[in-house]
Amino acid sequence: MSKDTLQTNMRSALKWAGGKKRVIGEILKVLPVKGKKRLVEPFVGGGSVFLNIDFDEYLLVDMNKDLISLFNIIKNQSAEFIIDAEKFFNGDNNNPDKYYDLRKQFNATNDPYERSILFLYLNRHGYNGLCRYNKSGGYNVPFGRYKHPYFPKAELAYFSRKAQRATFIQGDFETAFSQARADDVIYCDPPYSPINRTANFTAYTGSSFTDDDQRRLVDCAEKVKSQGVPTLISNHYVDFTRELYKNAAKKELFQVQRSISQKGKGRVKVKEVLALYK
């Protein structure tokens, strides 16, 4: 772990529902960093945690194949990627017809570089930072209707520099735990347990994250604890997680703003929990 624990205030290049940039301070209050050289994230998502906490190395895993492909391309081909991606951020492409044409192009191609450029375009022009696929694997987020979608040039360049210390792997979260070593600390930001059982929006990769998956995650945390590897898990603090995390060494609660409808009145404060296994 380097001396500068909180290195920067850098945003992710992606808009990401549930991103952790605003709560990095809360995470750092609980994350055990002493003597640890590598941060492991089994659910890297938009990457805000890795971007804002400084370690010697990172192991960053996610089930989303497009996300990991994008991150590896930014890591290895940043100059070329930034030039090519910026061409899509112009007024001509910021309308529903063009958006849906490019979304169709994204779903039709298997070329990793083309998909990565279009993934960034769709992410920045689509609705509300969502990343969602249908059961056939087709990206299906609707047009976002933003006046001037932001091209994250500085964020992409910074990501590329930071990513030189990172390994990105596509896979289930157990992939990350299976590679844990003594000088690791693990931070988990899984799809959250729903606030109520009719509000389950966890299908970011085309498959839902179930209660059994939540239990499996705790089992992984308990297993690596015996190797001296601490794990910190974020989630909503609801009846299910209150019971699920009852054996955690420490639980830190705090409140966050959550939008539960498209209207401003739908923004409510919701309790979150950080559960530490060590």
C-alpha positions, 0 to 999 in steps of 0.5 A: 500500500502506498503512502497516499491512500486516497490518491485523487478525486478522479471520475470513472470514464463510464457512467455507472449505476451504483458507482462508489466515487461518492462513498470512497471516504466511507470505504476507506474508514473500514478497508484494512490496508496496512501491509497490503500491496494489492487491491482485489475487486471481484465486481470492478464495475465502473472502476471508481474504487480502484481509480481513487485508492492507491495500491501497488497492484490491482486484480479487477474482475467482472462478469461483464465481458464488454466492460473487461474488454473495454478496460483492457483496450484502454490499458493497452491502446489508449491513444488510438482508442481515445482518437477513435472514440471521440469521433462518436461524440458529436451532435449528429450522433446525439439523437434517438435514430442514430443511437438506436442504429449504433446500438444495433451495430454494437449488438451485431458485431463481435469485434472487440475494438468496435464493441469497446468504442460503441460501448463507451458511446452507448454508456454516455448517450444511454439512459441514466448510466445503466448497463443492461442486456436482454436474455439474448445478450443484446444491449437494450438500454434506451436513449438518454436524451442528454443535451451534450454527452460528455467525452471523458478524455482526461478520465480515459487517459488517467485510467490508462496510466493507472491500469498499467498496475492492474490485471483485468479478468472477465469471470464470476467473482469466485475467479477473484477469490481463487487468486487471493494471496496474503498481501491482498485486501478484497473489496466487493461491490456486488449487485445490491440486495433489493430494498424491496422484493419487487425492486430488483434491478440486478441484471447488469450482465443479462443474468440476475444476482440471486440471494444464493449468490449473495450467500456464496459471496459471504462463503468466499469471504469466510474462506479467504479470511483463514488465509489472512485476506480481509474482505469488505462487502457493500450492500443495502442494509435490509432484513436479508443482509442484516441476517446474512452479515451477522457474523461479520467482524465489523459492520459500518452503516451509513446513508446514501441518496438513492433514486427509486423513480424517474422523478425527483420525489423518488430520491430517498435516503437508504441505509447501506452497510459495509461488512468486514470479514477479517 
